[in-house]
Amino acid sequence: MHGKHTPADRPEACRALCADLQAYVDGDIARERALEIFLHARDCRDCAAELAAAKSLVARLNALPPLTA
């Protein structure tokens, strides 16, 4: 399990996950890459927290009432 990292010293796998995070949350990513992200986040506390925050934000945005003109 990875420890707490600053953006500059994050391992390459963590930086790569961050680059694909939005596509993963949106379900707009290849199945193989999605599995890689899932497995990495399962074992990396920092990336799991970032993934949870992104999912939470999307859920809150989706829960907003529609805009009316």
C-alpha positions as CSV (number, residue, x, y, z in Angstrom):
1,M,0.0,0.0,0.0
2,H,1.3,3.4,-0.9
3,G,1.7,6.1,1.7
4,K,0.7,9.8,1.5
5,H,2.3,11.4,-1.6
6,T,2.5,15.0,-2.8
7,P,1.7,15.4,-6.5
8,A,5.4,15.8,-7.4
9,D,6.6,12.6,-5.7
10,R,3.7,10.3,-6.6
11,P,4.6,7.0,-8.3
12,E,4.0,6.8,-12.0
13,A,1.0,4.5,-11.5
14,C,-0.7,7.1,-9.3
15,R,0.0,9.9,-11.8
16,A,-1.4,7.7,-14.6
17,L,-4.5,6.9,-12.6
18,C,-5.1,10.7,-12.0
19,A,-4.8,11.3,-15.7
20,D,-7.6,8.7,-16.4
21,L,-9.7,9.4,-13.3
22,Q,-12.5,11.4,-15.0
23,A,-12.8,8.9,-17.9
24,Y,-13.0,6.1,-15.3
25,V,-15.7,7.8,-13.2
26,D,-17.7,8.6,-16.4
27,G,-17.4,5.0,-17.6
28,D,-15.7,6.2,-20.7
29,I,-12.5,4.1,-20.6
30,A,-11.4,0.8,-22.0
31,R,-12.4,-2.2,-19.9
32,E,-8.8,-3.3,-19.4
33,R,-7.7,0.2,-18.2
34,A,-10.7,0.4,-15.9
35,L,-9.7,-2.9,-14.3
36,E,-6.1,-1.6,-13.8
37,I,-7.5,1.6,-12.2
38,F,-9.8,-0.4,-9.9
39,L,-7.0,-2.8,-8.8
40,H,-4.6,0.1,-8.2
41,A,-7.1,2.1,-6.2
42,R,-7.9,-1.0,-4.1
43,D,-4.3,-1.1,-3.0
44,C,-3.4,2.6,-2.9
45,R,-5.0,4.7,-0.1
46,D,-4.3,8.0,-1.8
47,C,-5.7,7.0,-5.2
48,A,-8.7,5.4,-3.5
49,A,-9.4,8.7,-1.7
50,E,-9.2,10.6,-5.0
51,L,-11.4,8.1,-6.7
52,A,-14.0,8.3,-3.9
53,A,-13.9,12.1,-4.0
54,A,-14.5,12.1,-7.8
55,K,-17.4,9.7,-7.6
56,S,-18.9,11.7,-4.7
57,L,-18.7,14.9,-6.8
58,V,-20.3,13.3,-9.8
59,A,-23.1,11.9,-7.6
60,R,-23.8,15.3,-6.0
61,L,-23.8,17.0,-9.4
62,N,-26.2,14.3,-10.7
63,A,-28.5,14.9,-7.7
64,L,-28.9,18.7,-8.5
65,P,-32.3,19.7,-9.9
66,P,-32.3,20.5,-13.6
67,L,-31.7,24.1,-14.6
68,T,-34.8,25.9,-15.9
69,A,-34.6,28.6,-18.5
